[in-house]
Amino acid sequence: MSDFQTKLEQYAELAVRVGVNVQAGQKLIINAPIHAVDFVRLVTRKAYEAGALLVKVNWGDDQVTRMRYELAPDESFDIGPKWYAAEMEELAENQGAVLHVVSDDPDLLKGIDSKRIAASQKASSIVLSKYREYVQSDKMSWSIVAVPSESWAAKVFPELPAEEQVNNMWDYIFKAVRVGEGDTIAAWQKHVSLLNEKAAYLNEKAYKQLHYVAPGTDLTIGLPEGHLWAAADSISERGDAFIANMPTEEVFTAPLKTDVNGYVSSTKPLSYGGTIIDNFKLTFKDGRIVGVEAEKGQDTLAHLVEMDEGAHYLGEVALVPHRSPISESNILYYNTLFDENASNHLAIGSAYAFNLQGGKQMNREELTARGLNNSLVHVDFMIGSGEMDIYGITQDGQQEPIFKQGGWAF
């Protein structure tokens, strides 16, 4: 077996045993692009070996997606995927698991009318709202992993000959998920433990607010009473541990919806809806976004913020040291799964119920009453750098350093 094939086997094993953590008798759905067929077949075999009852694959194709945006009538983009929403709701209600295999072309929808993209995103978000609630309250196990595509690899490594780009992308993905460095599963257990130590420290502190200071950023974010910092691992309703994002380097919680004030500037491009948004700045007052500026993708960003009322507010605050392994690779991935784990980030839109004490057992109205935001969207964007300082503001108004020059201060 070649070195590459050995690593691919390890990656599939990691996705099944640690990512979604498939259990005996459990149904697994895999959402994947058609060029990932070899990896998906490995995952399927590993899942059945782990005792899966049924593995179903939903295939996607970038060329077919692009054709729709170019050729379909306008009313096509008002159609939400009710068939998919029903399938995913049933999966969650029966405590199944889902693995998303991503390989997005960052420029897939370049040149497409931003109104079409916004309409499609909104239609999908509406029909998937119930499923999103299930995901954000850990009702089921889920995980996201990545495989390279030719278009994505070409975007990341334009300086390399075309025949080397995908292989190089594989090397970086394997390194990011700790494959090929000895016992992969043991390495993940150690990594998760270290992240949980940071979350435990922050939970003990129970800060009232966070204050971000960096070039282009001066932002204060309130935290709701009873907020919980989480790290890499989660526990599903049936009691199974899983890791939602692979790779992951973050410790995160939910902000208090109405207590975000100041301004924040992006430090990495945001790939959203097949387009790139770059060099943007958001201004907040009493939690609400009141100013949107972008050098690239202004219309797309504006449509995102106007998706619904909740898209004018934040749903996540995440801490990632600037000297994380992904950041130190000095690669811009144009993919949120990777870029968010190289940088402190925030999320526009809905908050996770598990970031609040007792939140998993609360309905949407109860979560809203406790200060968590609700929205059709949840979109992460990167704000961290080696020049960012973050202070925790205690209940009595004292400031304590959490991050100094982009790294942990404790």
TORMIKE-364082 format. One record per residue (C-alpha): residue in one letter; x, y, z. Coordinates in nm, 3 decimals. Each point is the difference from the previous one (the first is absolute). Last residue first. Example, Ala and Ser with C-alpha at 12.3 -4.5 7.8 and 13.67 -1.06 7.14 Angstrom:
% residues 2
S;1.367;-0.106;0.714
A;-0.137;-0.344;0.066
//
This chain:
% residues 410
F;-0.279;3.230;3.009
A;0.058;0.282;-0.250
W;-0.093;-0.215;-0.299
G;0.139;0.133;-0.327
G;-0.080;0.271;-0.255
Q;0.222;0.271;0.142
K;-0.144;-0.050;0.346
F;-0.317;-0.204;0.045
I;-0.201;-0.051;0.320
P;0.124;0.309;0.188
E;-0.205;0.105;0.304
Q;-0.216;0.313;0.023
Q;-0.190;0.078;0.322
G;-0.364;0.107;-0.024
D;-0.147;-0.171;0.306
Q;-0.147;-0.289;-0.204
T;0.337;-0.049;-0.167
I;0.103;0.142;-0.336
G;0.211;-0.246;-0.200
Y;0.254;0.170;-0.220
I;0.099;-0.085;-0.356
D;0.313;0.126;-0.175
M;0.045;-0.041;-0.376
E;0.327;0.078;-0.178
G;0.086;-0.357;-0.104
S;-0.334;-0.009;-0.178
G;-0.363;-0.099;0.051
I;-0.316;0.121;-0.177
M;-0.126;-0.296;-0.202
F;-0.363;-0.044;-0.102
D;-0.243;-0.276;0.097
V;-0.347;-0.017;-0.156
H;-0.305;-0.131;0.188
V;-0.321;0.074;-0.186
L;-0.378;-0.026;0.040
S;0.029;0.192;0.324
N;-0.041;-0.021;0.377
N;0.220;0.189;0.246
L;0.051;-0.101;0.359
G;-0.093;0.245;0.278
R;-0.173;-0.219;0.259
A;-0.344;0.092;-0.136
T;0.115;-0.115;-0.344
L;0.100;-0.338;0.141
E;-0.341;-0.036;0.163
E;-0.179;0.087;-0.324
R;0.212;-0.247;-0.198
N;-0.078;-0.289;0.233
M;0.225;-0.089;0.290
Q;0.134;-0.347;0.089
K;0.328;0.042;-0.185
G;0.040;0.341;0.160
G;0.031;-0.129;0.356
Q;0.310;0.215;0.051
L;0.049;0.190;-0.324
N;0.245;-0.076;-0.282
F;-0.194;-0.321;-0.068
A;-0.277;0.203;-0.164
Y;0.232;0.114;-0.280
A;-0.054;0.355;-0.122
S;-0.156;0.106;-0.332
G;0.130;0.277;-0.220
I;0.333;0.158;-0.088
A;0.287;-0.197;0.145
L;0.318;0.128;0.161
H;0.360;-0.103;-0.051
N;0.343;-0.023;0.158
S;0.224;-0.140;-0.270
A;0.164;-0.306;-0.151
N;-0.286;-0.232;0.083
E;-0.247;0.230;-0.176
D;0.216;-0.034;-0.313
F;-0.029;-0.378;-0.010
L;-0.374;-0.073;0.017
T;-0.061;0.348;-0.144
N;0.156;-0.082;-0.337
Y;0.206;0.247;-0.201
Y;0.300;-0.204;0.121
L;0.250;0.279;0.061
I;0.321;-0.186;0.079
N;0.266;0.131;0.236
S;0.023;-0.351;0.155
E;0.041;0.187;0.328
S;-0.368;0.092;-0.005
I;-0.102;-0.364;-0.034
P;0.229;-0.109;0.282
S;-0.130;0.276;0.231
R;0.229;0.298;0.053
H;-0.283;0.253;-0.030
P;-0.172;-0.166;0.293
V;-0.368;-0.084;-0.061
L;-0.283;0.149;0.206
A;-0.359;-0.022;-0.122
V;-0.300;0.230;0.048
E;-0.327;-0.130;-0.141
G;-0.353;0.115;-0.082
L;0.043;0.363;-0.102
Y;-0.274;0.238;-0.109
H;-0.139;0.153;-0.323
A;-0.058;-0.351;-0.135
G;-0.268;-0.038;0.268
E;-0.224;0.248;-0.180
D;0.005;-0.208;-0.318
M;0.222;-0.050;-0.306
E;0.090;0.372;0.011
V;0.348;-0.068;0.140
L;0.062;-0.256;-0.273
H;-0.131;0.230;-0.273
A;0.241;0.272;0.119
L;0.290;-0.247;-0.008
T;-0.087;-0.108;-0.353
D;-0.035;0.361;-0.115
Q;0.334;0.104;0.151
G;0.187;-0.297;-0.147
K;0.340;0.167;-0.016
E;0.110;0.322;0.172
A;-0.263;-0.056;0.267
E;-0.191;0.236;0.231
V;-0.306;-0.082;0.213
G;-0.127;0.232;0.275
V;-0.283;-0.032;0.252
I;0.049;-0.362;0.104
R;-0.210;-0.040;0.314
G;0.131;-0.092;0.344
D;-0.070;0.332;0.169
K;0.187;0.177;-0.282
F;0.228;-0.193;-0.233
T;0.228;0.093;-0.293
L;0.121;-0.262;-0.246
K;0.312;0.031;-0.214
F;0.098;-0.187;-0.313
N;0.327;-0.073;-0.175
D;-0.135;-0.295;-0.200
I;-0.321;-0.177;-0.098
I;0.059;-0.287;-0.246
T;-0.280;-0.179;-0.186
G;-0.136;-0.355;-0.009
G;-0.264;0.066;0.264
Y;0.251;0.135;0.246
S;0.379;-0.013;-0.012
L;0.114;0.258;0.255
P;0.340;0.159;-0.058
K;0.233;0.029;0.298
T;0.068;0.278;0.253
S;-0.351;0.143;0.025
S;-0.055;0.327;0.182
V;-0.201;0.061;0.316
Y;-0.192;0.300;0.128
G;-0.153;0.118;0.326
N;-0.280;-0.142;0.214
V;-0.141;-0.348;0.062
D;-0.245;-0.035;0.288
T;-0.344;-0.080;-0.143
K;0.059;-0.361;-0.103
L;0.208;-0.107;0.298
P;0.277;-0.199;-0.164
A;0.009;-0.380;-0.033
T;0.314;-0.202;0.076
F;0.317;-0.126;-0.163
V;0.336;-0.174;0.045
E;0.157;-0.063;-0.339
E;0.273;-0.213;-0.157
T;-0.207;-0.233;-0.217
P;0.090;-0.212;-0.301
M;-0.233;-0.190;-0.020
N;-0.316;0.177;0.108
A;-0.295;-0.158;0.183
I;0.191;-0.231;0.232
F;-0.217;-0.274;0.151
A;-0.072;-0.153;0.343
D;-0.309;-0.221;0.022
G;-0.257;0.051;0.275
R;-0.327;-0.056;-0.190
E;-0.060;0.375;-0.011
S;0.343;0.052;-0.151
I;0.309;0.098;0.200
S;0.243;0.255;-0.142
D;0.375;0.016;-0.056
A;0.220;0.278;-0.132
A;-0.048;0.271;0.261
A;-0.291;0.155;0.184
W;-0.028;0.317;0.210
L;-0.328;0.016;0.187
H;-0.220;0.304;0.060
G;-0.199;0.008;0.324
E;-0.061;0.374;-0.010
P;0.039;0.115;-0.358
L;0.336;0.128;-0.131
G;0.046;0.358;-0.114
I;0.226;0.084;-0.293
T;0.211;0.316;-0.014
L;0.169;0.089;-0.328
D;0.291;0.217;-0.106
T;0.129;-0.139;-0.329
G;0.175;0.153;-0.303
P;0.344;-0.070;0.145
A;-0.065;-0.210;0.312
V;-0.198;0.023;0.327
Y;-0.275;-0.243;0.105
H;-0.180;0.045;0.334
L;-0.190;-0.296;0.141
Q;-0.292;0.035;0.241
K;-0.151;-0.136;0.320
Y;0.273;-0.258;0.054
A;-0.092;-0.336;0.154
K;0.356;-0.058;0.131
E;-0.059;-0.370;0.070
N;-0.148;-0.044;-0.347
L;0.308;0.165;-0.149
Y;0.234;-0.237;0.183
A;-0.210;-0.304;-0.097
A;0.004;0.104;-0.367
K;0.379;0.026;0.003
E;0.033;-0.345;0.161
N;-0.248;-0.138;-0.255
L;0.233;0.111;-0.281
L;0.288;-0.195;0.156
S;-0.214;-0.314;0.041
V;-0.120;0.019;-0.360
H;0.360;0.006;-0.121
K;0.100;-0.299;0.213
Q;-0.296;-0.205;-0.124
W;0.076;0.107;-0.356
A;0.359;-0.120;0.025
A;-0.123;-0.331;0.143
I;-0.229;-0.042;-0.303
T;0.281;0.075;-0.245
D;0.254;-0.237;0.156
G;0.316;0.102;-0.183
E;0.012;0.324;-0.199
G;-0.153;-0.110;-0.330
V;-0.340;0.158;0.065
R;-0.007;0.291;0.241
V;-0.309;0.166;-0.152
A;0.193;0.305;-0.126
K;0.290;-0.218;-0.116
F;-0.226;-0.219;-0.213
I;-0.166;0.308;-0.150
Y;0.335;0.159;-0.083
D;0.131;-0.313;-0.174
W;-0.328;-0.045;-0.189
M;0.029;0.354;-0.134
N;0.348;-0.077;-0.129
N;-0.136;-0.302;-0.183
V;-0.276;0.216;-0.152
Q;0.241;0.271;-0.121
E;0.279;-0.212;-0.146
E;-0.142;-0.071;-0.349
A;-0.101;0.364;-0.041
P;0.357;0.124;0.046
L;0.027;0.201;0.324
E;-0.027;0.379;0.037
P;-0.381;-0.006;0.003
F;0.001;-0.202;0.325
V;-0.319;0.091;0.190
K;-0.219;0.081;-0.301
A;0.137;-0.294;-0.200
A;-0.069;-0.232;0.295
W;-0.363;0.116;0.012
S;-0.050;-0.047;-0.373
E;0.163;-0.343;-0.011
S;-0.194;-0.122;0.302
P;0.146;-0.079;0.338
V;-0.173;-0.198;0.276
A;-0.147;0.149;0.314
V;-0.161;-0.114;0.324
I;-0.317;0.113;0.177
S;-0.162;-0.185;0.289
W;-0.338;-0.091;0.141
S;-0.149;-0.188;0.293
M;-0.364;0.072;0.081
K;-0.215;0.208;0.236
D;0.300;0.220;0.071
S;-0.213;0.313;0.064
Q;0.135;0.192;-0.298
V;-0.046;-0.301;-0.228
Y;-0.365;-0.047;0.095
E;-0.069;0.370;-0.043
R;0.162;-0.017;-0.343
Y;-0.232;-0.287;-0.094
K;-0.298;0.215;0.088
S;0.134;0.294;-0.204
L;0.080;-0.209;-0.309
V;-0.305;0.116;-0.199
I;0.073;0.366;0.072
S;0.376;-0.024;-0.047
S;-0.037;-0.157;-0.344
A;-0.231;0.275;-0.124
K;0.228;0.266;0.150
Q;0.317;-0.136;-0.158
S;-0.173;-0.032;-0.337
A;-0.132;0.355;0.011
A;0.339;0.137;0.107
I;0.182;-0.179;-0.282
R;-0.252;0.120;-0.255
K;0.023;0.356;0.131
S;0.382;-0.017;-0.020
D;-0.027;-0.037;-0.380
I;0.261;-0.259;-0.098
G;0.343;0.132;-0.101
K;0.189;-0.236;0.228
L;-0.230;-0.283;0.103
L;0.259;-0.276;0.032
D;0.279;0.238;0.100
P;0.083;-0.160;0.336
D;-0.040;-0.350;-0.151
D;-0.130;-0.195;0.296
S;0.147;-0.333;0.103
V;-0.211;-0.102;0.297
V;-0.079;-0.349;0.131
H;-0.292;0.040;0.239
L;-0.052;-0.297;0.232
V;-0.343;-0.055;0.152
A;-0.105;-0.212;0.297
G;-0.323;-0.164;0.113
Q;-0.198;0.075;0.314
N;-0.340;-0.099;-0.142
E;-0.125;0.359;0.024
A;0.326;0.117;-0.157
L;-0.033;-0.231;-0.302
E;-0.367;0.090;-0.043
E;0.090;0.369;0.001
M;0.275;-0.068;-0.255
E;-0.230;-0.182;-0.241
A;-0.275;0.260;0.031
A;0.248;0.281;-0.063
Y;0.135;-0.179;-0.307
W;-0.343;-0.037;-0.159
K;-0.093;0.357;0.096
P;0.297;0.133;-0.197
G;-0.112;0.366;-0.019
I;-0.144;0.139;-0.322
D;0.023;0.379;-0.027
F;0.309;-0.036;-0.214
S;-0.187;-0.173;-0.280
E;-0.226;0.306;-0.031
D;0.281;0.185;-0.176
P;0.007;-0.244;-0.290
A;0.284;-0.256;-0.016
L;0.294;0.051;-0.237
E;0.301;0.153;0.174
Y;-0.078;-0.082;0.363
R;-0.121;-0.347;-0.096
M;0.302;-0.067;-0.217
R;0.233;0.093;0.287
T;-0.158;-0.261;0.226
V;0.031;-0.267;-0.270
Q;0.367;0.088;-0.046
D;0.062;-0.007;0.375
D;-0.138;-0.353;0.041
G;-0.167;-0.142;0.310
W;-0.059;-0.354;0.121
N;-0.223;-0.102;0.290
V;0.136;-0.325;0.145
K;-0.194;-0.241;0.220
V;0.164;-0.230;0.256
L;-0.232;-0.239;0.182
L;0.012;-0.192;0.327
A;0.350;0.112;0.089
G;0.199;-0.254;0.202
A;0.351;0.150;0.004
E;0.092;-0.219;-0.297
Y;-0.297;0.150;-0.182
A;0.139;0.347;0.070
K;0.352;-0.095;-0.109
R;-0.136;-0.132;-0.330
T;-0.199;0.317;-0.060
V;0.296;0.219;0.089
L;0.218;-0.186;-0.251
R;-0.268;0.039;-0.269
V;-0.025;0.369;0.083
F;0.376;0.043;-0.043
D;-0.003;-0.160;-0.343
V;-0.313;0.192;-0.107
A;0.128;0.345;0.095
H;-0.033;0.126;-0.360
I;-0.379;-0.034;0.028
P;-0.029;0.256;0.277
A;-0.117;-0.123;0.343
N;-0.289;-0.016;0.246
I;0.029;-0.319;0.204
I;-0.300;-0.127;0.194
L;0.059;-0.251;0.279
K;-0.262;-0.221;0.166
Q;0.086;-0.148;0.339
G;-0.032;-0.368;0.096
A;0.350;-0.015;0.149
Q;0.140;0.348;0.058
V;0.168;0.244;-0.237
N;0.236;0.244;0.171
V;-0.086;0.294;-0.230
G;0.354;0.138;0.014
V;0.185;-0.249;0.223
R;-0.072;-0.350;-0.135
V;-0.142;0.086;-0.344
A;0.205;0.307;-0.098
L;0.315;-0.143;0.161
E;-0.038;-0.331;-0.181
A;-0.040;0.184;-0.329
Y;0.311;0.205;0.072
Q;0.198;-0.309;0.098
E;-0.099;-0.173;-0.325
L;0.101;0.311;-0.197
K;0.332;0.005;0.185
T;0.071;-0.362;-0.095
Q;-0.104;0.071;-0.359
F;0.243;0.291;-0.017
D;0.287;-0.205;0.143
S;-0.067;-0.268;-0.261
M;-0.139;-0.343;0.096
//
